[in-house]
Structures are given as C-alpha cells and as structure tokens.
Amino acid sequence: MVGRDATDEVNALHSADARQSMVSYQIGTVLGRWQNFLPPIQGGSFRTIDASDHVAETEAEPESNSSSQSSSLQPSPIFDLLYRENEELKRRKRSGMADSSSTSSASSVSSFDMSDHQEPTKLSHLDTLTQHAVDLDISKYPPLDSRTQDEIVIKYRTLNDRIKAENLYQCNYKSYLIEIYRYTLLFSLCLLFLKWGWYATSGMFMGMFWHQLVFTAHDAGHMGITHSFTTDTIIGIFIADFLGGLSLGWWKRSHNVHHIVTNSPEHDPDIEHMPFFAVSHRFFSSLRSTYYDRIMTYDPFAQFVIRYQHYLYYPILTLGRFNLYRLSWEHLIFGLGPRKGPAWWHRWLEIAGQLFFWTWFGYGLLYKSVPSAWGRFAFIMVSHMVTMPLHVQITLSHFAMSTADMGIHESFPQKMLRTTMDVDCPEWLDFLHGGLQFQAIHHLYPRIPRHNLRRTQKLVQDFCIDAGIPYALYGFVDGNKEVIGRLREVGRQAAILAQCQKTLAEREVA
C-alpha cells in the first residue's frame, strides 16, 4: 500500500473512532488528485531530494531544451511516477510481456515493464502463464486509466452513502437472538448425546456448534455487532477463545491483511498454504511471504503434493481445525499481536480464554465425561471433521478467482470484485453459510452486519452493472467445481514443470 491512495481501504475497514485517531498523525495535505506510485522497495524509480532540487532548477529555466523536457515525466520532490496513466494499457498490450528485470519478492504478480526502449525478450514458461492471467483480466475488467477508475470510485462511494441511508450498517439484534437459540440447541444436543454415551453423535453436534460460532466471531472481529472496538473484541474473544479454543487476535491479524491484499500470492495469508495447496503457478518460484516473513519453499514434497492437490483438497480441509490451534498458540506464545495501545490486554484475556477452553473441553468433557480412549478419539475426530464445510466456505470465495496484480492504478472496489466470488443460495440456507456466501459484498463493505448482506446484494449488483465490473456469482456446487478446476490446472502446470526439469537434467547428464 505504500505510495497508493488508501482512502477507500481505510474507510471500509476502520471505524469512525479509528479514523478520527489517525488525524493526529497527519503530516500534510495533498493538493489535487493523488498520483499512485511504486515504492523503491518494489522497483520504483526514486531520486534523492538533492536530485529533485536539481531537476526543479533545470525545469525552471526557460531556455532549457524543450524536447528533453517533453520526454520526461513530471517530477515530484521525492519520486518519479513509474507509470503514465494514459499510456499504461496501450503499452501493456503492445509489449505483451511482464517485466523480468524486477526480482523483488515484494513485487506483485505482474510487475509490468513500462519502458519504451527495452527490447522484447523471450518469456519463460511461468512468465508466459503470468502474462496470460494478466491479459485475461485486462480483457474482462474495466481499463486502468485514471478516468475510468475514478468513475468507479465515485460510484462506489455513492453506493456507500446509499447503504448508510438505508441503515444497512445498523445491526439487527433480533437476528442474534435467533443465533443464540441455535447455539444453545446444538450445545444442549451435544451434552444430551454425551450423557447417553453416543460419543460420535455428541461430537457431531459439538462440531456444528463451533461451525456456527465462527460466524459471530467473524462479525465481532469486523466490529459488525455493536461497532464498538472494545465491546466487539470482548464478544469475539469470548466466542473464539473461551468457547472455541481459537485465537481471535490471530484471526484478526491474518484476516485484516487478507482484506487489504486479497489473493496476492506474496502477501495474502489466506492463499498461502504451501506445501499443500497452490492456487497460482507463481508459488513454484518459492515466493517469500511478507505475512509469515519466510520463504514458501517449493521443495520436493510440495512438488509432489501440488500435482494431486485437487484430490487432497477435501481430505486436508477435513483436518483444518487442528492447524488453527497451532496458529492460535503461535500467535499468543510469541506475542505477535499488539503489545501497546488500547489492545495491549487482548493477549492476556485470550490466554485466559484458552486455559478456560482446555479446562472445560479437554479436562471436563473429554477426560472426565468420556470413559474410553476410543470414545475420546471418536469424539475429537468427529467434532473437528464436522467443521470441514467451514473451511470449504472460507476458501471457496477466493481459490478460483484471479491472483494477478493489475498494478498500482486499480481501484479498491474493482480489485475486491476481481478477486472474490459470491455463492448463490436460497435465503433459508443463510444460517448455514453465515454470511460467507456474500464475500464479494463483504470485501467491499466489511463492517456491514452479515444479516444485512442479502439486502445489500441487490445494490452491489446494480453498482457492478453501472460500473461495468463483472460480479462473480456461483452456486455452491458450481463454485466448488471452479475451485477444483483451478487446483487441477495448477497441479497440471506443476507436473509439466517437473517433467521439463527432469528432461533438462537428463540432457545435461547426457
């Protein structure tokens, strides 16, 4: 986000109180339209203040060579704009290739070469796949020139005003009363069958209880219940940590990054599942994750597993909850959350919640209430495997969507709609999806309470038609087919790459 106008991202993700607190850190005012630029760490053109002063003095001289002035970009005190908005799309189509000169792992999927003077070079197989993905998105979505993107942003902000006017940001607390009834019923059934000695059945209802709880924890994490940071955080920690054994702090840290850099292979933790899943061929290059701060090595194990990932997708997700325990404790033990400021106490409340959870669940329910080792094993496995549909719902909205980066000029609403799909389902099944079927809408307006997302859907569909942005909407079965198809295609690419490497190695030996 460095160098970019993040107005829409900040307004979408942060409360009014948080935005007001940011005013204290304001260091200046931008006159006119902000021009996005690529920061130096991602290969952007950069010059020192001294050099900028020299350029300014040179341009101030009327006798300066006019031809040299006309061929250069308008300077700023700190940076050069790497892209010219009115030439970007034309150059991409003319050059037909990605920039191969930048090797920074922090750069995005497609770091375009905008130089008019660089000679065309032969692309590698992976570069060709990357360029094909970019070209496909260019053909499907509105142009990236400033005029088009500005119009999209204006329409997006107008829609936000309409959503506010229709009170769709206001929570319907009666809906949560129904949720509480559902949670109580599922937990009561769990205890009832536990008393009867039906341990697998009891575990099934426990898993369904956890599955439903996650939806409200998700709402609280986005401050979509009371819109109070402290109140919603306490609600979220009580649900996630005390009742579910998962860290709300870990989830918020990961999920907030996901909302900003959705489907970016280098940055989005929600699609960084190496060595088990790769939703883009770019993972074959052993990318560095900026979230996990490590290299996602494409080692021999990953090379083998990725080829069969479309077969392993559902079995691996069946065991997904066990991995969430690991991530939660890693977050709490190493203190990866806030240690100062208004959230300093979250870690300690969460640790207390974890101790409480493993006391009532691990000791009180599993150890004391289930007499046999086999019964405990059945209860644990069934209760955790039943939550598999939740992991499918989480990955369904993004795994099949674009992972290409369209550059620094793409607007926030277009990027969210390009990287996210919604799932079409009847209204009576909304409780089963818990709002996750409206992920595209949720990514546009994360703080809208989930019980209002269906009403918001029609407004967003009208916006997409007006802005000319495709709205991805699939049925649950068709959406799963799209995901499996993407995994199969990436697996096929992995197999082709492995065969090419094997052939080259044999030739070198020969």
C-alpha positions in Angstrom: 0.0 0.0 0.0 3.0 2.3 0.2 2.6 5.1 -2.4 -1.1 4.4 -3.0 -4.2 6.3 -2.1 -5.7 4.0 0.6 -8.8 6.2 1.3 -11.3 3.5 0.4 -9.5 0.8 2.2 -9.2 2.9 5.4 -12.9 3.9 5.2 -14.1 0.4 4.6 -12.1 -1.4 7.3 -11.9 1.2 10.1 -14.5 2.6 12.4 -15.2 6.3 12.7 -13.3 6.5 16.0 -10.2 4.8 14.5 -10.2 7.2 11.5 -10.5 10.1 13.8 -7.5 9.0 15.8 -5.5 8.9 12.6 -5.8 12.7 12.3 -3.1 13.1 15.0 -0.6 11.5 12.6 -1.3 13.8 9.6 1.8 15.4 8.2 0.4 17.3 5.3 -2.4 17.8 2.7 -2.4 16.5 -0.9 -3.5 19.2 -3.4 -5.5 17.7 -6.2 -5.6 14.1 -7.2 -3.1 11.8 -5.6 -0.9 10.0 -8.2 -0.2 6.4 -7.1 3.5 5.4 -7.4 5.5 2.3 -7.0 7.8 2.5 -3.9 11.6 1.8 -4.3 11.4 -1.5 -2.4 9.2 -2.8 -5.3 11.5 -1.4 -8.0 10.0 2.1 -8.3 12.1 4.9 -9.7 13.4 7.1 -6.9 15.7 10.0 -6.6 17.1 12.0 -3.6 15.8 15.4 -2.6 19.1 16.9 -3.9 18.5 15.4 -7.3 14.9 16.6 -7.3 16.0 20.2 -6.5 18.4 20.0 -9.4 15.6 18.9 -11.7 13.3 21.6 -10.5 16.0 24.2 -11.2 16.6 22.8 -14.6 12.9 22.9 -15.5 12.6 26.5 -14.2 15.0 27.7 -16.9 13.0 28.9 -19.9 15.9 28.2 -22.3 16.0 24.6 -21.4 15.8 22.1 -24.1 12.1 21.6 -24.8 12.4 18.2 -26.4 14.2 16.8 -23.3 11.5 18.3 -21.0 8.7 16.9 -23.0 10.1 13.4 -23.0 10.3 13.2 -19.2 7.7 12.6 -16.5 6.5 15.4 -14.3 8.9 15.4 -11.3 7.9 15.4 -7.7 10.1 16.2 -4.7 10.6 12.6 -3.8 9.7 10.2 -6.5 9.1 9.7 -10.2 5.8 8.2 -11.3 6.7 4.9 -12.8 3.6 4.6 -14.9 1.9 7.0 -17.1 -1.8 6.5 -16.8 -2.8 7.4 -20.3 -0.2 5.0 -21.8 -0.3 2.1 -19.4 -2.9 -0.1 -21.0 -1.6 0.6 -24.5 2.0 -0.3 -23.5 0.9 -3.5 -21.8 -0.9 -4.7 -24.9 2.0 -3.6 -27.2 4.8 -5.1 -25.1 2.8 -8.3 -24.4 5.2 -9.2 -21.6 5.8 -8.8 -17.9 8.8 -7.0 -16.5 11.5 -9.6 -16.0 14.0 -7.1 -14.6 12.5 -6.9 -11.2 13.2 -9.8 -8.9 11.9 -8.3 -5.6 9.7 -10.8 -3.8 7.7 -7.9 -2.6 6.6 -7.0 -6.1 3.2 -8.2 -7.3 2.1 -10.8 -9.7 2.7 -8.7 -12.7 5.4 -6.1 -12.4 5.0 -4.5 -15.8 7.8 -3.1 -17.8 6.7 0.3 -18.9 9.9 1.3 -20.7 9.6 2.2 -24.4 13.2 1.4 -25.0 13.6 -2.1 -23.7 14.0 -4.8 -26.3 11.5 -7.6 -26.2 12.8 -10.7 -24.5 11.7 -14.3 -24.7 9.5 -15.2 -21.7 9.9 -18.2 -19.6 7.1 -20.7 -19.3 6.0 -19.3 -15.9 6.2 -15.7 -17.1 4.0 -16.7 -20.1 1.4 -18.1 -17.7 1.6 -14.9 -15.6 1.1 -12.7 -18.6 -1.8 -14.8 -19.8 -3.5 -14.3 -16.5 -3.0 -10.6 -16.7 -4.2 -10.4 -20.3 -7.3 -12.3 -19.3 -8.2 -9.9 -16.5 -7.5 -6.9 -18.8 -10.0 -8.2 -21.3 -12.7 -8.9 -18.7 -12.4 -5.8 -16.4 -12.6 -2.0 -17.0 -9.4 -0.2 -18.2 -7.0 1.0 -15.6 -6.8 4.6 -16.8 -7.4 7.3 -14.2 -10.6 8.5 -15.6 -12.3 5.0 -15.6 -11.0 4.1 -12.2 -12.0 7.5 -10.7 -15.6 7.0 -12.0 -15.7 3.5 -10.4 -14.5 5.0 -7.1 -17.1 7.8 -7.3 -19.9 5.2 -7.9 -18.5 3.0 -5.1 -18.6 5.9 -2.6 -22.1 6.9 -3.8 -23.3 3.4 -3.1 -21.8 3.6 0.4 -23.8 6.7 1.0 -27.0 4.9 -0.1 -26.2 1.9 2.1 -25.9 4.3 5.1 -29.1 6.0 4.1 -30.9 2.6 4.2 -29.4 1.8 7.6 -27.7 -1.3 6.4 -24.8 -0.6 8.8 -27.2 -0.9 11.7 -27.2 -4.3 13.4 -30.4 -6.3 13.7 -30.0 -7.6 17.2 -33.1 -9.8 16.9 -31.2 -11.9 14.4 -28.5 -12.6 17.1 -31.2 -13.7 19.5 -32.1 -16.4 17.0 -28.4 -17.2 16.7 -28.2 -17.7 20.5 -31.1 -20.1 20.4 -29.4 -22.1 17.7 -26.1 -22.2 19.6 -27.9 -23.3 22.8 -29.8 -26.1 20.9 -26.6 -27.5 19.4 -24.6 -27.4 22.6 -27.5 -29.0 24.5 -27.8 -31.8 22.0 -24.0 -32.4 22.4 -24.4 -32.8 26.1 -27.5 -34.9 25.8 -25.9 -37.5 23.5 -22.7 -37.3 25.6 -24.8 -38.4 28.6 -26.3 -41.2 26.6 -22.9 -42.4 25.6 -23.3 -41.7 21.9 -19.9 -40.0 21.6 -19.6 -39.7 17.9 -23.0 -38.2 17.6 -22.2 -35.8 20.5 -19.0 -34.8 18.7 -21.0 -34.1 15.6 -23.2 -31.6 17.4 -20.1 -30.0 19.1 -18.6 -29.5 15.6 -21.8 -27.9 14.4 -21.8 -25.7 17.5 -18.2 -24.5 16.6 -19.2 -24.1 13.0 -22.0 -21.7 13.8 -20.0 -19.8 16.5 -17.3 -18.8 13.9 -19.8 -16.6 12.0 -20.5 -14.4 15.0 -16.8 -14.3 15.9 -16.2 -13.1 12.4 -18.8 -10.4 12.8 -17.3 -9.2 16.1 -13.8 -9.1 14.5 -15.1 -6.6 12.0 -16.9 -4.6 14.6 -20.2 -5.5 12.9 -22.2 -6.1 16.0 -22.1 -3.1 18.3 -19.5 -1.2 16.2 -17.5 -0.6 19.4 -13.9 -1.8 19.3 -13.7 -2.9 22.9 -17.2 -4.4 23.2 -17.0 -6.4 19.9 -13.5 -7.5 20.8 -14.7 -8.9 24.2 -17.6 -10.7 22.4 -15.2 -12.1 19.8 -12.7 -13.3 22.4 -15.4 -15.0 24.5 -16.7 -16.8 21.5 -13.4 -17.7 19.8 -11.2 -18.4 22.7 -13.4 -19.3 25.6 -15.9 -21.4 23.6 -13.9 -22.4 20.5 -10.3 -22.6 21.6 -9.1 -20.4 18.7 -7.4 -17.0 19.0 -9.4 -14.0 17.8 -6.2 -12.0 17.8 -4.6 -14.4 15.4 -7.6 -14.3 13.1 -7.9 -10.5 13.1 -4.2 -10.1 12.3 -4.4 -12.5 9.4 -7.8 -11.6 8.2 -7.2 -7.8 8.1 -4.2 -8.4 5.9 -6.3 -10.6 3.7 -8.8 -7.8 3.2 -6.1 -5.4 2.1 -4.1 -7.6 -0.3 -6.7 -10.1 -1.3 -5.4 -13.0 -3.4 -1.9 -11.7 -3.6 0.4 -14.7 -3.6 3.2 -12.9 -1.8 1.1 -11.1 0.8 -2.3 -12.7 1.5 -2.0 -15.4 4.2 -5.4 -16.9 3.2 -4.0 -18.3 0.0 -0.5 -19.2 1.4 -0.9 -22.9 2.1 2.3 -24.3 0.8 3.3 -27.1 0.6 -0.3 -28.5 0.5 -2.1 -26.0 -1.8 -1.0 -23.6 -4.6 -3.7 -21.6 -6.4 -1.2 -19.9 -8.7 1.8 -21.2 -10.6 3.8 -18.3 -9.0 4.2 -20.4 -5.9 6.5 -22.6 -8.0 9.1 -19.8 -7.6 9.4 -20.3 -3.8 7.9 -16.9 -3.1 8.6 -15.0 0.2 5.6 -14.4 2.3 5.6 -10.9 3.7 3.0 -12.0 6.2 4.8 -15.0 7.6 8.2 -13.5 6.9 9.6 -16.7 5.4 10.2 -18.4 2.1 7.4 -20.7 1.0 9.8 -23.3 -0.4 8.7 -25.2 -3.4 10.6 -28.3 -2.3 10.3 -31.9 -3.5 7.4 -32.6 -1.0 5.5 -29.6 -2.4 6.3 -30.6 -5.9 4.7 -34.0 -5.3 1.7 -32.8 -3.3 0.7 -29.9 -5.6 0.3 -32.3 -8.5 -2.5 -34.1 -6.6 -4.0 -31.1 -4.7 -7.4 -31.3 -6.4 -7.7 -34.8 -4.9 -6.4 -33.8 -1.5 -8.4 -30.6 -1.2 -11.4 -32.0 0.8 -9.4 -34.5 2.9 -6.9 -31.8 4.0 -9.7 -29.4 4.9 -11.3 -32.0 7.0 -8.4 -31.7 9.4 -8.1 -27.9 9.1 -9.2 -27.1 12.6 -6.1 -28.7 14.1 -3.9 -26.3 12.2 -6.0 -23.4 13.6 -5.0 -24.4 17.1 -1.3 -24.3 16.1 -1.7 -20.9 14.5 -3.6 -19.6 17.5 -1.0 -20.7 20.1 1.9 -19.5 17.9 0.2 -16.1 17.9 -0.2 -16.0 21.6 3.0 -17.6 22.8 5.2 -15.4 20.6 3.1 -12.3 21.3 2.5 -11.4 17.6 -0.4 -9.2 18.5 -0.4 -5.6 19.9 1.7 -5.1 23.0 0.9 -1.4 23.4 -2.0 0.9 22.9 -5.7 0.1 23.5 -5.3 -3.6 22.6 -2.4 -4.5 24.9 -4.6 -6.6 27.1 -6.1 -8.7 24.4 -3.3 -11.3 24.5 -3.8 -11.9 28.2 -7.5 -12.2 28.0 -7.1 -14.7 25.2 -4.6 -16.8 27.1 -7.1 -16.9 30.0 -9.7 -17.9 27.4 -7.5 -20.7 26.1 -6.9 -22.1 29.6 -10.7 -21.9 30.2 -11.4 -23.7 27.0 -9.0 -26.6 27.6 -10.3 -26.9 31.1 -13.9 -27.3 30.2 -13.4 -29.1 26.9 -10.2 -31.0 27.4 -10.5 -32.0 31.0 -14.2 -31.7 31.9 -15.7 -33.0 28.7 -13.2 -35.3 27.1 -11.3 -36.7 30.0 -14.0 -36.8 32.7 -17.1 -37.4 30.6 -15.8 -39.9 28.1 -14.5 -43.1 29.8 -12.6 -44.8 27.0 -9.7 -43.8 24.8 -11.5 -44.9 21.7 -14.6 -42.8 22.7 -12.4 -39.8 23.2 -10.7 -40.3 19.8 -14.1 -40.7 18.1 -15.4 -37.5 19.8 -12.3 -35.5 18.9 -12.1 -36.6 15.2 -15.9 -36.3 14.5 -16.2 -32.9 16.2 -13.2 -31.5 14.2 -14.1 -33.1 10.9 -17.6 -31.8 11.0 -16.2 -28.3 10.7 -14.8 -29.1 7.3 -17.6 -27.2 5.4 -16.5 -24.0 7.1 -13.0 -24.3 5.6 -14.6 -25.0 2.2 -16.7 -21.9 2.6 -13.7 -19.8 3.5 -11.6 -20.9 0.6 -14.4 -21.1 -1.9 -14.7 -17.4 -2.4 -11.1 -16.9 -3.4 -9.3 -20.0 -4.5 -10.9 -19.9 -8.0 -10.5 -16.2 -8.5 -7.7 -14.1 -10.0 -4.4 -13.9 -8.3 -3.0 -11.4 -10.8 -1.9 -7.9 -9.8 -3.1 -5.3 -12.2 -0.7 -2.7 -11.0 -0.9 0.4 -8.8 -3.8 2.1 -10.5 -6.5 -0.5 -9.9 -9.2 0.9 -7.6 -10.2 -0.9 -4.4 -13.7 -1.9 -5.4 -12.6 -3.3 -8.8 -9.8 -5.3 -7.1 -12.2 -6.8 -4.5 -14.7 -7.8 -7.1 -12.0 -9.3 -9.3 -10.5 -11.5 -6.6 -13.7 -12.6 -4.8 -16.8 -14.6 -5.7 -20.2 -14.8 -4.1 -22.2 -18.0 -3.6 -25.8 -18.2 -4.6 -28.1 -19.9 -2.1 -31.7 -19.7 -1.0 -32.5 -17.4 1.9 -33.5 -20.2 4.2 -29.9 -21.5 4.0 -28.3 -18.3 5.1 -27.8 -19.7 8.6 -25.6 -22.5 7.2 -23.3 -20.1 5.2 -23.2 -17.5 8.0 -22.7 -14.6 5.6 -19.7 -16.2 3.9 -21.8 -16.6 0.8 -21.6 -12.8 0.3 -17.9 -12.4 0.4 -17.6 -10.0 -2.5 -20.1 -7.7 -0.8 -18.3 -8.2 2.5 -15.0 -7.3 1.0 -16.4 -4.1 -0.4 -18.1 -3.1 2.9 -16.6 -5.3 5.7 -18.4 -3.6 8.5 -21.9 -4.2 7.3 -23.6 -6.7 9.7 -24.0 -10.1 7.9 -27.7 -10.2 8.4 -28.0 -7.2 6.1 -25.7 -8.5 3.4 -28.6 -10.1 1.4 -30.4 -6.7 1.2 -27.1 -5.1 0.2 -26.5 -7.7 -2.6 -29.1 -6.1 -5.0 -27.4 -2.7 -4.5 -24.0 -4.1 -5.3 -25.3 -5.9 -8.4 -26.7 -2.6 -9.7 -23.4 -1.0 -9.0 -21.5 -3.7 -10.9 -23.7 -3.2 -13.9 -23.3 0.5 -13.8 -19.5 0.3 -13.4 -19.1 -2.5 -15.9 -17.4 -4.8 -13.4 -18.3 -8.5 -13.6 -20.0 -9.8 -10.5 -18.9 -13.4 -9.9 -21.8 -15.4 -8.5 -21.9 -19.2 -8.5 -24.0 -21.9 -6.9 -22.3 -23.8 -4.1 -21.7 -26.9 -6.3 -20.6 -24.8 -9.3 -18.3 -22.8 -7.0 -16.7 -26.0 -5.8 -16.2 -27.1 -9.4 -14.4 -23.8 -10.1 -12.1 -24.3 -7.1 -11.3 -27.9 -8.0 -10.7 -26.9 -11.6 -8.2 -24.2 -10.5 -6.4 -26.7 -8.3 -6.3 -29.3 -11.1 -4.9 -26.7 -13.6 -2.2 -25.5 -11.2 -1.4 -29.2 -10.4 -1.1 -29.9 -14.2 1.3 -27.0 -14.5 3.3 -28.4 -11.7 3.5 -31.7 -13.4 4.6 -30.1 -16.7 7.3 -28.1 -14.9 8.6 -31.2 -13.2 8.8 -33.0 -16.5 10.6 -30.2 -18.1 13.1 -30.0 -15.3 13.6 -33.8 -15.5 14.2 -33.7 -19.3 16.8 -30.8 -18.9 18.6 -32.7 -16.2 18.8 -35.8 -18.4 20.1 -33.8 -21.3 22.8 -32.2 -19.1 23.9 -35.7 -17.9 24.0 -37.0 -21.4 
